[in-house]
Amino acid sequence: METVTTEWVDTGEKRDRKGRRIALAQQRAAAVEGYERSGLTQRAFAEREGIKYFTFAHWLRTERLRKPRLPAFAEVKVRPARVPSAVEIALPNGLVVRGADVEQLAELVARLRKC
């Protein structure tokens, strides 16, 4: 009969009750940052780093929720632009139209295009 020798090596990694590794917050953040710089797909990056895909997808989602996001819609107040005293529009056919009322000039240009 053979004798089997085993050795317990403590790597310092935390594990849950099922023996799964628990990544520290800094490790998760570093992995997400590395992914964003890598240009790889989530799956390819997870495989390269030896992380299960669904675990990495969860880390990514969690980290993205922590970062402040820009609002999808933001109200912007615009001051009315000062209209110059004279506006000049050069048309492709060489015709030049000048005037002070921008709306009237736009209407005139639209009508000239139809001709």
matplotlib code that plots the C-alpha trace (Angstrom):
import matplotlib.pyplot as plt

x = [0.0, 1.3, 1.4, -0.1, 1.3, -0.8, 0.3, -1.9, -0.7, -2.3, -2.2, -3.9, -7.0, -10.4, -12.9, -16.5, -18.1, -18.2, -14.4, -14.9, -12.4, -13.6, -12.0, -11.3, -12.9, -9.6, -9.1, -12.5, -12.0, -8.6, -10.1, -12.8, -10.3, -8.1, -11.0, -12.0, -8.4, -8.1, -10.5, -11.5, -15.0, -16.2, -16.0, -12.5, -11.2, -12.7, -11.2, -7.8, -7.8, -9.2, -12.4, -15.8, -17.7, -20.8, -18.8, -16.9, -20.1, -21.5, -18.3, -18.6, -22.2, -21.6, -18.6, -20.5, -23.3, -20.9, -19.5, -21.5, -23.1, -24.0, -27.7, -29.3, -31.0, -29.9, -31.7, -29.6, -30.4, -29.2, -29.1, -30.5, -27.7, -27.1, -27.9, -25.5, -26.8, -26.3, -26.2, -24.7, -25.5, -23.5, -25.3, -23.5, -24.6, -22.7, -25.8, -25.2, -28.2, -27.8, -30.2, -30.8, -33.8, -32.5, -36.0, -36.8, -33.4, -33.9, -37.4, -35.9, -33.1, -35.6, -37.7, -34.7, -33.7, -37.1, -36.5]
y = [0.0, 3.5, 6.4, 9.6, 12.8, 16.0, 19.4, 22.4, 25.6, 28.8, 31.3, 34.0, 33.9, 34.1, 31.4, 30.9, 27.8, 26.0, 26.6, 29.3, 32.1, 35.5, 38.4, 41.6, 44.8, 46.1, 42.9, 43.2, 46.9, 46.1, 43.4, 45.6, 48.4, 45.9, 44.7, 48.2, 48.8, 45.4, 45.8, 42.2, 40.9, 40.1, 36.4, 36.5, 38.7, 36.4, 33.3, 35.0, 36.0, 32.6, 34.1, 32.4, 34.5, 35.0, 36.0, 38.6, 39.9, 40.4, 42.2, 44.4, 45.3, 46.0, 48.3, 50.2, 50.8, 52.3, 54.8, 58.0, 58.2, 61.2, 61.7, 60.5, 63.9, 67.2, 70.4, 73.1, 76.7, 78.6, 82.3, 83.7, 84.3, 87.8, 88.0, 90.1, 93.1, 91.5, 87.8, 86.6, 83.2, 82.0, 79.4, 76.6, 78.2, 81.4, 83.4, 85.5, 86.4, 89.1, 90.4, 91.0, 88.7, 85.2, 83.6, 85.4, 84.5, 80.9, 80.9, 82.7, 80.2, 77.3, 78.8, 79.4, 75.7, 74.7, 76.8]
z = [0.0, -1.0, 1.4, 0.0, 1.4, 1.2, 2.2, 3.1, 1.6, 2.8, 0.0, 2.1, -0.1, 1.6, 0.9, 1.6, 3.2, -0.2, -0.7, -3.4, -3.5, -2.3, -4.2, -2.4, -3.5, -4.8, -6.8, -8.4, -9.2, -10.7, -12.9, -14.1, -14.9, -16.7, -18.7, -19.8, -21.0, -22.7, -25.6, -25.1, -24.7, -21.2, -21.8, -23.4, -20.6, -17.9, -19.5, -19.8, -16.2, -15.0, -13.6, -14.3, -16.8, -14.7, -11.7, -13.8, -15.3, -11.8, -10.8, -13.8, -13.2, -9.5, -10.3, -12.9, -10.5, -8.0, -10.5, -10.9, -14.3, -16.3, -16.6, -19.8, -20.1, -18.8, -19.1, -20.8, -20.8, -23.9, -24.1, -27.4, -29.8, -31.0, -34.6, -36.6, -38.3, -41.7, -42.7, -45.9, -47.5, -50.4, -52.4, -54.4, -57.7, -56.9, -55.8, -52.6, -50.4, -47.8, -45.1, -41.5, -40.8, -40.5, -40.8, -44.0, -45.5, -44.7, -46.3, -49.4, -49.7, -49.4, -52.2, -54.4, -54.0, -55.5, -58.6]

ax = plt.figure().add_subplot(projection="3d")
ax.plot(x, y, z, "-o")
ax.set_aspect("equal")
plt.show()
